[in-house]
Amino acid sequence: MPYLGPGIDNGYRSRFIYTATAGQTSFSGGDSQGITLTYTDSEYLDVYQNGVLLVPGDDYAATTGTTVVLVQGASLNDKVEMIQYQAFGVADTVSRADGGAFGGNIGIGGTLSVTGNVISPITLGGATPTLTIGDAGAEDAKIVFDGNAQDFHIGLDDSSDALVIGKGSALGTTTSMFFDVNGIITKPLQPAFLAKPATAQNNLAVDTEVTVVLGTEIFDQNGDFASNVFTAPVTGSYRFDVSLRLGAIDSASGYYLARLSTSNRNHDMIFDSNEFSSDLDYFAFTFSSLGITLKGEPEYVDSNSSNVMLVS
């Protein structure tokens, strides 16, 4: 089986034997067998004089690791013997098989590979804490938020050099925000639409509310407009810009009113046609409105008019 520690030929102790001269106190260097005195810890060193075990401090000093000094000089031909025991301890390590915890700092000069979970919280310290994801290679990099019912991600789309935020665990699954290399932000799912009547609505009845039929979509970015109704996908504040062009305005009419109906209020624009000295060929209603709309509630455009013609 494998062996860890000093070579077996060295054993677990070293023995040094000296024959003293008259009055000799210091012993070092090669002994009678030519073995050089060395010890790593005086606590693991026994010194004998003519077979009698000496007391550390009282009878000798051993502090240098290479010399033993007697308090009383030896007699001629005294046998001074030192036995050094090799000390060892259990390594302060974490088990590879069973794991464990490090109590101090850990420095890693190479690559750290983790196949399990990293338990939070995680704190980045230092003067300029920095977390770098990626190694300058031509690949996407991302952070995935693993939710119970839905995942989200934020990451680098390397092919388009863009930062994206979206739904799902893969880049491009459903992108909510797209930051290009110039810092320009687009929101592919932001509700926005533009619609107009497919044909003119002529000879409208007097004192009657007539819905302006927006039959042609120019664009509908999130698919929220259908059958003349915009349905808010989320609760929030929405801005609507309305432009109606009326033809053959009768100056004898009491008033003309354009209405934007939303889930929580109506937004009206009205003008008094009596102010005109004669009938008008054309007149434009143009107004904007910001309203709070409940999720899933419709918003649509009405016109309450008197003898007007709506044109595309």
C-alpha positions, -999 to 999 in steps of 0.1 A, spaced: 0 0 0 12 36 -5 33 51 23 32 88 33 60 102 55 97 98 59 114 70 40 112 37 57 150 34 57 152 65 81 128 49 106 110 71 131 140 81 152 176 91 147 205 81 171 237 100 176 265 88 199 295 108 209 326 99 230 334 130 251 367 146 258 376 158 293 353 187 302 335 187 268 301 205 270 291 211 233 282 183 209 275 188 173 285 177 138 293 141 130 291 115 158 312 84 162 294 69 132 298 100 111 261 109 114 256 147 116 235 158 146 202 174 136 168 177 153 137 196 145 121 200 179 139 197 213 106 184 227 112 152 207 149 148 217 162 126 245 198 130 257 217 103 277 250 105 295 265 71 302 230 57 299 214 82 323 185 102 309 193 139 313 167 166 322 162 194 295 171 228 308 186 214 341 213 192 325 215 204 289 203 230 264 191 221 229 179 251 210 197 254 176 186 222 159 222 211 154 240 214 188 234 200 224 252 218 252 257 202 287 255 223 318 283 202 334 313 193 314 316 156 306 344 134 318 369 118 295 353 90 274 318 96 287 292 83 262 268 111 253 238 97 233 210 117 216 178 101 203 157 123 180 121 112 174 104 123 142 72 142 150 42 141 128 6 154 129 -26 148 111 -29 171 81 -54 200 85 -73 193 53 -109 189 41 -119 154 31 -122 149 -7 -148 121 -2 -168 135 27 -163 173 23 -161 198 51 -156 234 58 -127 258 55 -122 281 85 -98 305 68 -92 322 35 -88 302 3 -66 313 -26 -70 297 -60 -43 303 -86 -59 281 -113 -95 273 -124 -123 266 -99 -148 241 -111 -180 236 -92 -205 209 -101 -229 212 -72 -247 242 -57 -230 273 -42 -249 282 -11 -258 319 -6 -252 345 6 -222 354 -15 -203 386 -9 -178 402 -32 -154 423 -11 -124 444 -19 -119 480 -30 -135 474 -64 -156 442 -62 -159 427 -97 -176 396 -110 -166 387 -146 -187 362 -166 -169 350 -197 -133 348 -209 -134 371 -240 -144 341 -261 -170 341 -289 -198 327 -269 -230 339 -251 -228 346 -213 -258 348 -191 -273 347 -156 -304 326 -152 -329 332 -124 -345 298 -118 -381 304 -106 -407 280 -95 -431 286 -124 -410 308 -147 -373 314 -154 -358 347 -164 -324 356 -178 -300 385 -183 -271 379 -206 -248 388 -235 -259 379 -270 -224 376 -285 -236 373 -321 -253 407 -320 -230 423 -293 -261 431 -272 -273 428 -236 -307 412 -234 -332 406 -206 -360 381 -211 -381 352 -201 -369 316 -201 -334 301 -195 -321 306 -230 -311 338 -247 -336 350 -272 -365 329 -258 -387 359 -251 -367 391 -251 -382 419 -230 -353 445 -233 -325 447 -259 -295 470 -253 -274 473 -285 -237 481 -286 -244 518 -288 -266 518 -257 -299 521 -277 -327 502 -259 -356 485 -276 -385 467 -259 -399 442 -284 -429 434 -261 -438 470 -252 -475 475 -260 -478 499 -290 -501 500 -320 -512 523 -349 -546 517 -366 -568 537 -390 -602 532 -407 -601 510 -438 -627 531 -455 -644 565 -449 -675 565 -427 -700 589 -444 -734 605 -436 -733 598 -399 -766 603 -380 -772 633 -359 -771 630 -321 -759 595 -323 -727 579 -309 -709 563 -338 -679 540 -333 -650 549 -355 -640 515 -371 -602 512 -371 -601 484 -397 -565 487 -408 -536 480 -385 -503 498 -395 -485 479 -367 -494 461 -335 -461 454 -316 -474 431 -289 -507 419 -305 -529 438 -281 -552 455 -306 -580 435 -323 -617 442 -334 -613 479 -327 -603 473 -291 -569 476 -274 -567 452 -244 -541 462 -218 -518 433 -211 -507 446 -177 -520 471 -152 -504 505 -158 -505 539 -173 -511 541 -211 -509 570 -235 -532 573 -265 -529 597 -294 -561 602 -314 -564 620 -347 -598 623 -365 -603 642 -397 -639 654 -402 -653 666 -435 -683 687 -444 -686 704 -410 -721 719 -405 -717 753 -388 -753 750 -377 -746 720 -356 -746 724 -318 -712 708 -312 -689 680 -323 -674 656 -297 -647 630 -301 -644 605 -273 -617 580 -263 -634 554 -240 -612 535 -215 -619 511 -187 -619 537 -160 -630 570 -177 -639 587 -209 -616 612 -225 -635 638 -246 -626 666 -270 -654 689 -280 -657 721 -302 -686 744 -310 -692 745 -347 -714 776 -342 -682 796 -339 -677 792 -376 -694 817 -400 -699 790 -427 -696 753 -432 -660 738 -432 -647 714 -457 -623 698 -432 -616 698 -394 -592 677 -374 -596 664 -339 -561 657 -324 -556 650 -288 -536 628 -264 -546 611 -232 -529 594 -203 -551 570 -184 -548 542 -158 -561 510 -173 -568 478 -155 -552 446 -169 -574 430 -194 -597 459 -198 -605 473 -233 -599 508 -247 -615 520 -279 -623 551 -299 -658 566 -303 -672 597 -321 -704 614 -311 -710 637 -341 -735 656 -362 -735 653 -400 -697 646 -403 -677 625 -427 -647 604 -414 -621 597 -439 -590 574 -438 
